[in-house]
């Protein structure tokens, strides 16, 4: 798995900056994002079709963040 990376997600007012780290979540390889201001926690993993899905984290969140985070950790 990759090492932690800096990630910036598109927020409603300002960008949401944080760190994404590879983790194992409920037996599957996943990525965990934690914002630097500690307001957002998001865990994503690929489903059986290879699409990124939110599997844990805080509410509320923008659904678009799942794909945005997936793109950044996959590159």
C-alpha positions as CSV (number, residue, x, y, z in Angstrom):
1,X,0.0,0.0,0.0
2,X,1.0,3.6,-0.5
3,X,2.2,6.0,2.1
4,X,0.0,8.9,3.4
5,X,-0.5,11.7,0.9
6,X,-1.7,15.3,1.1
7,X,-5.2,15.7,-0.4
8,X,-7.4,18.7,-1.1
9,X,-11.1,18.2,-1.6
10,X,-13.5,20.8,-3.0
11,X,-15.5,22.3,-0.2
12,X,-18.6,24.5,-0.4
13,X,-16.8,27.6,0.7
14,X,-13.1,26.7,0.8
15,X,-11.0,23.7,0.0
16,X,-10.8,20.9,2.6
17,X,-7.2,19.9,3.1
18,X,-6.0,16.8,4.9
19,X,-4.1,13.5,4.7
20,X,-5.2,10.3,3.1
21,X,-3.6,7.1,4.5
22,X,-4.0,3.5,3.4
23,X,-5.8,1.3,5.9
24,X,-7.6,-2.0,6.2
25,X,-11.2,-1.4,7.0
26,X,-13.5,-4.4,7.8
27,X,-11.1,-6.7,5.9
28,X,-10.7,-4.6,2.8
29,X,-8.0,-2.3,1.6
30,X,-9.3,1.3,1.9
31,X,-8.1,4.9,2.3
32,X,-8.9,7.1,5.3
33,X,-9.0,10.9,4.9
34,X,-8.7,13.2,7.9
35,X,-8.9,16.9,7.4
36,X,-6.3,19.1,9.0
37,X,-9.0,21.0,10.9
38,X,-10.4,17.7,12.2
39,X,-13.9,18.4,10.9
40,X,-14.0,15.7,8.2
41,X,-13.2,12.0,8.4
42,X,-13.9,9.9,5.3
43,X,-13.1,6.2,4.6
44,X,-13.4,4.9,1.0
45,X,-12.9,1.5,-0.5
46,X,-13.5,-0.1,-3.9
47,X,-16.6,-2.2,-4.4
48,X,-16.8,-5.4,-6.4
49,X,-17.1,-3.4,-9.6
50,X,-14.0,-1.3,-8.8
51,X,-15.9,1.9,-8.0
52,X,-15.0,3.9,-4.9
53,X,-17.6,3.8,-2.2
54,X,-17.8,5.5,1.2
55,X,-17.6,2.9,3.9
56,X,-17.2,5.1,7.0
57,X,-16.6,8.5,8.4
58,X,-18.4,11.6,9.6
59,X,-21.6,13.2,8.4
60,X,-22.4,15.4,6.6
61,X,-20.2,14.9,3.6
62,X,-20.4,15.7,-0.1
63,X,-21.0,12.6,-2.3
64,X,-18.6,14.0,-4.8
65,X,-15.8,13.8,-2.3
66,X,-15.7,10.0,-2.7
67,X,-14.8,10.2,-6.4
68,X,-12.5,13.1,-5.8
69,X,-10.6,11.4,-3.0
70,X,-10.5,8.1,-5.1
71,X,-8.9,9.9,-8.0
72,X,-6.3,11.5,-5.9
73,X,-5.2,8.3,-4.0
74,X,-5.2,6.3,-7.2
75,X,-2.8,8.5,-9.0
